[in-house]
Each structure stands twice: as C-alpha cells, then as structure tokens.
Amino acid sequence: MKRLLTVLLASIMVMSLSACKNDSQTQQNNSEAEGGAKSGIEDGVLTVAMECAYAPYNWTQSNDSNGAVPIVNAPGSFANGYDVMMAKKICEANNLKLEVMQLDWDSMVPAVMTGTVDCAIAGQSMTKERMEKVDFAGPYLYASIVCLTKKDSPLASAKGISELNGMCTSQMGTIWYDLCLPQLKNAKIQTAASDASAMLMALETGAVDFVCTDMPTAQGALLAYDDMTILDFTDSEDNFKVTDEDVNIGISIRKGNTQLKKAMDDVLSKMTADDFNALLKEATAIQPLNK
C-alpha cells in the first residue's frame, strides 16, 4: 500500500510539472504572437541601412556638420539627410542610439530580412512586392513621380508623358524604372543606373535625354545641377499611372517585428504631410552641392 501511494504521488508530481511546462510554453508562444519576440533594439541601438548616396534622402559627407552621424562601416565618413533626420526623431522618442550602415540599394531588403540591420530608412516605396518580404512602418513621406531633363532640351516644354521621347533611364530596383518608364510609348529605355548619383550623371553627360525619379530627388538635383529642370505632370491626365503604395515612402523592418513597427508608427502617426515636407525642406537646404 505504501509503495502504491508513493507511485501515485510521483505520477501526480510528473503531471504537475508537465502542466507547468505546457503553461510556460503557452505563455511564451502567446508573448511572441503578441509582439514579445526580439525587436532588435534590446541593446538600445537602432541600426539603420541607407545608401548614403541618395540626396536629399541621404548622403555622405566628410564631417559631422549639420548633425551628420558616423557611418559604422565607412570609418571617417558621416551620413546626413532627410532619412537621418527622421531616424533621429525615432531614436529620440524611444531613447535609442542611432547607428547608420551604408548599403547598396539592392542589399537593403535582404539585410532587413536577415537581421543584419534593424530597418532601412532609405526612400523605399511601400510596394506589395516589398511587403511580401518585409513589413513597413509609416509612411514617413509622400513623394510624387516626376522627370528631369536639361533646360535647353526640346523636352523641357513637354506637357505630358506622351510627349516624352529619346533615351531615358532611372535607378535600378525602383518603381521609376520598373513601373513608370515602361509606360512611355515613344522613349528608348536604357540600362538602369546603379544609384541616384549615376542616374543624374547620365542626364548631365548627355547619355540620356531625361530621367524618371520622385519630387524630393528632383528638387535636390536642381541644387547640384542648375542646367536641369523638373517635368511635373501631376495636374495632367497625361501622367504616370501609380497607386498610393508607389508614392508612400516607408521604413522597412523584419516581418513580424511588431514591437519596432509600433515604436516607429507611434512617432510617425503624430506627424503630418506638412511636417514631412518641412523636414525635407530643411534637409534639402543643407545638401552638399557636389556634382
């Protein structure tokens, strides 16, 4: 009888421990499902990817003037621009230290997916294709689509995209190149430029007759290239066909990282389009004028 009682007590203890373990696992799963998984900023640092070559969104400079921050993988270089300013606002609101990492455009989404960086603040459109791979906080800017050409070009008087002809290009991996340029029936699309600087240089050197970009990039370009002009067909029916997801600019973060997304959205939701444009104007005013 004593032996039987001992066995029964042991069985009850095993069942109790098992139940506790299951409850603990359930709580852990629920916590992760509710956003309790690691956000990537437990160390108090927000690591942000950007090209550092995409003014006025972001650029590289040789010192920390105008609030520029060091680029962690490019010693001696500093990043500044609209994206840096926005990253600072997010960090200040969440008591985080900002760390900027310079990456090529096509490397950013993979870096976010693998956790190499916490996010990319780099002028990315919030497209369905990107949302299949990453989540987005924001928007943190609304950017209309325009073209740039030379002031002395016959295209400078164009009233709509149907009047655009000749050779054109844009930056690779963007909606400008993949979605907008194919809508032009009379233009000859050339190889995509590796980045915004290369795109503008193609126009400046005469390799192409015009380029397609967004308004912030175009406005920044005019500061560096006074022989260029913006073709804005926003008020015309003869314009590029784009959706809100194409012109809404967001911050890409790893899928399921609800904690970081909420922290960012809490900041961005308190800002209006006028706030965004005012900050962009500030960034454009301090943009280096190096050709």
C-alpha positions as semicolon CSV with decimal commas, in nm:
position;residue;x (nm);y (nm);z (nm)
1;M;0,000;0,000;0,000
2;K;0,281;0,240;0,090
3;R;0,454;0,161;-0,239
4;L;0,133;0,227;-0,434
5;L;0,093;0,563;-0,260
6;T;0,449;0,658;-0,349
7;V;0,390;0,575;-0,716
8;L;0,068;0,778;-0,721
9;L;0,242;1,079;-0,564
10;A;0,525;1,056;-0,816
11;S;0,277;1,042;-1,103
12;I;0,094;1,348;-0,972
13;M;0,424;1,540;-0,949
14;V;0,517;1,449;-1,309
15;M;0,175;1,557;-1,433
16;S;0,202;1,882;-1,239
17;L;0,547;1,958;-1,378
18;S;0,426;1,877;-1,729
19;A;0,131;2,109;-1,687
20;C;0,359;2,389;-1,565
21;K;0,587;2,336;-1,864
22;N;0,294;2,347;-2,105
23;D;0,161;2,663;-1,939
24;S;0,505;2,821;-1,962
25;Q;0,537;2,730;-2,330
26;T;0,189;2,862;-2,399
27;Q;0,274;3,190;-2,230
28;Q;0,594;3,215;-2,434
29;N;0,411;3,147;-2,760
30;N;0,142;3,397;-2,671
31;S;0,407;3,656;-2,585
32;E;0,578;3,608;-2,919
33;A;0,248;3,617;-3,102
34;E;0,166;3,946;-2,932
35;G;0,498;4,100;-3,034
36;G;0,712;3,975;-2,748
37;A;0,976;3,840;-2,986
38;K;1,307;4,024;-3,004
39;S;1,278;4,366;-3,165
40;G;1,649;4,402;-3,243
41;I;1,681;4,713;-3,026
42;E;1,720;4,542;-2,689
43;D;2,078;4,675;-2,687
44;G;1,948;5,032;-2,706
45;V;2,080;5,080;-3,060
46;L;1,879;5,127;-3,379
47;T;2,089;5,012;-3,675
48;V;1,959;5,176;-3,992
49;A;2,055;5,093;-4,350
50;M;2,067;5,359;-4,622
51;E;2,266;5,420;-4,941
52;C;2,428;5,741;-4,815
53;A;2,424;5,848;-5,181
54;Y;2,064;5,948;-5,243
55;A;2,025;6,320;-5,167
56;P;1,816;6,472;-5,024
57;Y;1,704;6,146;-4,859
58;N;2,058;6,059;-4,751
59;W;2,414;6,137;-4,846
60;T;2,777;6,103;-4,733
61;Q;2,991;6,390;-4,606
62;S;3,339;6,414;-4,460
63;N;3,249;6,563;-4,120
64;D;2,971;6,579;-3,864
65;S;2,844;6,925;-3,962
66;N;2,470;6,993;-3,960
67;G;2,407;6,699;-3,732
68;A;2,559;6,425;-3,950
69;V;2,626;6,089;-3,784
70;P;2,916;5,842;-3,837
71;I;2,872;5,559;-4,087
72;V;2,971;5,248;-3,894
73;N;3,103;5,054;-4,195
74;A;3,279;5,352;-4,356
75;P;3,521;5,496;-4,097
76;G;3,579;5,868;-4,135
77;S;3,254;5,923;-4,327
78;F;2,929;6,070;-4,199
79;A;2,567;6,036;-4,310
80;N;2,309;6,311;-4,326
81;G;1,982;6,393;-4,499
82;Y;1,608;6,352;-4,453
83;D;1,640;5,984;-4,361
84;V;1,898;6,060;-4,093
85;M;1,681;6,338;-3,951
86;M;1,380;6,106;-3,938
87;A;1,586;5,828;-3,778
88;K;1,699;6,074;-3,511
89;K;1,339;6,164;-3,428
90;I;1,252;5,797;-3,385
91;C;1,559;5,733;-3,171
92;E;1,499;6,037;-2,950
93;A;1,137;5,934;-2,889
94;N;1,243;5,581;-2,791
95;N;1,567;5,659;-2,607
96;L;1,780;5,479;-2,865
97;K;2,126;5,540;-3,007
98;L;2,136;5,577;-3,386
99;E;2,377;5,367;-3,592
100;V;2,390;5,416;-3,971
101;M;2,515;5,143;-4,204
102;Q;2,585;5,216;-4,569
103;L;2,447;4,951;-4,807
104;D;2,377;4,923;-5,178
105;W;2,011;4,967;-5,275
106;D;1,956;4,601;-5,362
107;S;2,121;4,485;-5,038
108;M;1,882;4,662;-4,802
109;V;1,579;4,433;-4,803
110;P;1,794;4,119;-4,760
111;A;1,980;4,291;-4,474
112;V;1,649;4,368;-4,302
113;M;1,522;4,013;-4,359
114;T;1,831;3,855;-4,206
115;G;1,853;4,095;-3,913
116;T;2,185;4,244;-4,026
117;V;2,017;4,580;-3,970
118;D;1,707;4,670;-3,769
119;C;1,550;4,866;-4,052
120;A;1,608;5,053;-4,374
121;I;1,520;5,421;-4,391
122;A;1,611;5,487;-4,749
123;G;1,326;5,631;-4,956
124;Q;1,164;5,293;-5,022
125;S;0,815;5,283;-5,174
126;M;0,575;5,063;-4,977
127;T;0,500;4,826;-5,266
128;K;0,322;4,490;-5,244
129;E;0,634;4,318;-5,374
130;R;0,846;4,452;-5,089
131;M;0,572;4,382;-4,836
132;E;0,595;4,015;-4,925
133;K;0,946;4,018;-4,778
134;V;0,938;4,288;-4,508
135;D;0,692;4,491;-4,304
136;F;0,671;4,869;-4,323
137;A;0,628;5,144;-4,067
138;G;0,493;5,472;-4,193
139;P;0,458;5,633;-4,441
140;Y;0,721;5,887;-4,342
141;L;0,692;6,083;-4,669
142;Y;0,466;6,113;-4,974
143;A;0,662;6,151;-5,298
144;S;0,508;6,224;-5,640
145;I;0,671;6,096;-5,960
146;V;0,838;6,343;-6,197
147;C;1,103;6,358;-6,469
148;L;1,420;6,560;-6,510
149;T;1,564;6,693;-6,834
150;K;1,801;6,968;-6,942
151;K;1,666;7,324;-6,957
152;D;1,777;7,358;-7,320
153;S;1,619;7,027;-7,423
154;P;1,313;7,022;-7,653
155;L;1,155;6,805;-7,383
156;A;1,161;7,094;-7,135
157;S;0,825;7,215;-7,273
158;A;0,655;6,873;-7,257
159;K;0,302;6,884;-7,113
160;G;0,261;6,512;-7,051
161;I;0,436;6,177;-7,067
162;S;0,310;6,111;-7,423
163;E;0,541;6,392;-7,538
164;L;0,850;6,233;-7,390
165;N;1,084;6,072;-7,640
166;G;1,450;5,989;-7,677
167;M;1,668;5,793;-7,439
168;C;1,585;5,765;-7,071
169;T;1,681;5,580;-6,756
170;S;1,628;5,569;-6,382
171;Q;1,770;5,392;-6,078
172;M;1,764;5,013;-6,071
173;G;1,525;4,841;-5,834
174;T;1,284;5,136;-5,818
175;I;0,925;5,187;-5,934
176;W;1,059;5,466;-6,152
177;Y;1,246;5,217;-6,368
178;D;1,028;4,909;-6,328
179;L;0,682;5,067;-6,338
180;C;0,696;5,422;-6,475
181;L;0,939;5,412;-6,767
182;P;0,758;5,117;-6,934
183;Q;0,450;5,342;-6,960
184;L;0,634;5,562;-7,213
185;K;0,549;5,462;-7,570
186;N;0,794;5,690;-7,751
187;A;1,104;5,661;-7,536
188;K;1,401;5,426;-7,550
189;I;1,474;5,283;-7,206
190;Q;1,845;5,242;-7,135
191;T;2,019;5,028;-6,874
192;A;1,921;5,119;-6,519
193;A;2,161;5,335;-6,319
194;S;2,321;5,179;-6,011
195;D;2,216;5,466;-5,785
196;A;2,065;5,814;-5,789
197;S;2,402;5,982;-5,846
198;A;2,472;5,766;-6,152
199;M;2,122;5,837;-6,282
200;L;2,175;6,214;-6,261
201;M;2,521;6,187;-6,415
202;A;2,373;6,002;-6,713
203;L;2,150;6,303;-6,776
204;E;2,419;6,558;-6,708
205;T;2,666;6,399;-6,952
206;G;2,406;6,354;-7,226
207;A;2,395;5,976;-7,208
208;V;2,016;6,008;-7,180
209;D;1,764;6,279;-7,263
210;F;1,566;6,254;-6,941
211;V;1,532;6,051;-6,622
212;C;1,238;5,949;-6,407
213;T;1,252;5,998;-6,030
214;D;1,049;6,136;-5,739
215;M;0,999;6,500;-5,645
216;P;1,238;6,507;-5,345
217;T;1,522;6,363;-5,552
218;A;1,446;6,602;-5,837
219;Q;1,441;6,905;-5,609
220;G;1,772;6,802;-5,460
221;A;1,918;6,753;-5,809
222;L;1,844;7,113;-5,906
223;L;2,074;7,236;-5,630
224;A;2,364;7,042;-5,778
225;Y;2,276;7,080;-6,147
226;D;2,145;7,423;-6,238
227;D;2,108;7,321;-6,604
228;M;1,829;7,072;-6,523
229;T;1,455;7,129;-6,496
230;I;1,167;6,930;-6,346
231;L;0,882;6,792;-6,560
232;D;0,585;6,760;-6,326
233;F;0,265;6,628;-6,484
234;T;0,076;6,587;-6,157
235;D;-0,220;6,800;-6,267
236;S;-0,241;6,639;-6,610
237;E;-0,434;6,335;-6,726
238;D;-0,128;6,258;-6,935
239;N;0,075;6,139;-6,639
240;F;0,229;5,823;-6,494
241;K;-0,025;5,582;-6,351
242;V;0,076;5,500;-5,996
243;T;-0,101;5,399;-5,676
244;D;-0,065;5,521;-5,318
245;E;0,167;5,232;-5,241
246;D;0,401;5,359;-5,512
247;V;0,432;5,710;-5,371
248;N;0,404;5,630;-4,999
249;I;0,758;5,609;-4,864
250;G;0,806;5,380;-4,563
251;I;1,057;5,225;-4,325
252;S;1,120;4,855;-4,389
253;I;1,155;4,625;-4,089
254;R;1,178;4,250;-4,041
255;K;0,846;4,068;-4,084
256;G;0,663;4,014;-3,757
257;N;0,865;4,274;-3,567
258;T;0,554;4,437;-3,424
259;Q;0,736;4,597;-3,133
260;L;0,969;4,802;-3,353
261;K;0,693;4,883;-3,600
262;K;0,473;5,019;-3,321
263;A;0,757;5,225;-3,177
264;M;0,811;5,386;-3,517
265;D;0,444;5,430;-3,605
266;D;0,382;5,598;-3,270
267;V;0,625;5,870;-3,379
268;L;0,521;5,895;-3,745
269;S;0,147;5,898;-3,674
270;K;0,190;6,225;-3,485
271;M;0,345;6,392;-3,793
272;T;0,152;6,540;-4,085
273;A;0,242;6,571;-4,453
274;D;0,334;6,934;-4,380
275;D;0,571;6,816;-4,107
276;F;0,734;6,574;-4,351
277;N;0,773;6,843;-4,617
278;A;0,916;7,092;-4,368
279;L;1,181;6,842;-4,259
280;L;1,255;6,758;-4,623
281;K;1,300;7,128;-4,700
282;E;1,546;7,150;-4,411
283;A;1,741;6,853;-4,546
284;T;1,746;6,992;-4,899
285;A;1,880;7,326;-4,773
286;I;2,191;7,163;-4,622
287;Q;2,251;6,915;-4,903
288;P;2,609;6,924;-5,034
289;L;2,627;7,078;-5,379
290;N;2,896;6,841;-5,509
291;K;2,849;6,727;-5,867
